[in-house]
């Protein structure tokens, strides 16, 4: 049985995901150029930067300048990532971002220690503190997220029951703080997922929590990104994080070949060919992907930006046939 959605939401994370991972310095102006190009594609949400310690993530040292520099499209919600109270305060201070908060958990304590220097117990306490801070600043909290939901380079396989338990823990924290969670994001942070794992974990979460909307964050390190996205579509998932041209990777994943999220234009192409609406202009998105590759000065893994969409080819063939 399949449960394909008629329309999906794609959250673009390339500017944040990519520029936190690239080794060489990238000019602030070029980061802004890519964000402005993405703003005209029909994307409704773009994550533009991370407010994190620049000593740990040098590529985000100019986060404040990036946020002040891009041209705001009123149809786009521009977001950022933060990991603690200081990061949130910096994001709020820009007064240019559409902030929504998340109760953030991790299925692997080993990765959490490496990524955020916290134990599970410490993170629960931090989340309670952050939720109160979000409420004090009127930042809406409708989402919970689970990193390493499908496996971990430091801890190995993650059981489905662990993921289900953590979803319940997120809902318990939300209930204690009188907030309502509508979406749960399952992140394949270190690319352990396969289509079977997507079916298994998404199926278990949907069975236990049928009223929750699910989102997938799929890294492509093992080339499974688009296959896993298809598996998610089969299960009715209708929110996906993606990265233009396949930009990025996780600097704390413990893998030299760590890749970024599933490629945005490849995902859009597949959905359009399946009759699933995205609201995105694929040709404009391909143009933005080519800008991304020019910005980083090396080939990026996106396939559709190189081969092109089928619609222009169909038009050319039709013109030749009627000539």
Buried (B, 14 or more C-beta within 10 A) or exposed (E): EEEBBEEBBBBBBBBBBBBBBBEEEBEBEBBBBBBBBBBBBBBBBBBBBBBBBEEEBBBBBBBBEBBEBBEEBEEBBBBBBBBBEEBBEBBBEBEBBEBBBBBBBBBBBBBBBBBBEBEBEEBBEBBBEBBEBBBEEEBEBBBBBBBBBBBBBBBEEBEBEBBBEBBEBBBEBBEEBEBEBEBBBBBBBBBBBBBEBBBBBBEBBBEEBEEBBBBBBBBBBBEBBBBBBBBBBBBBBBBBBBBBBBBBBBBBBBBEEBBBBBBBBBBBBBBBEEEBEBBBBBEBBBBBBBBBBBBBEEEBBBEBBBEEBBEEEEEEEEEEEEE
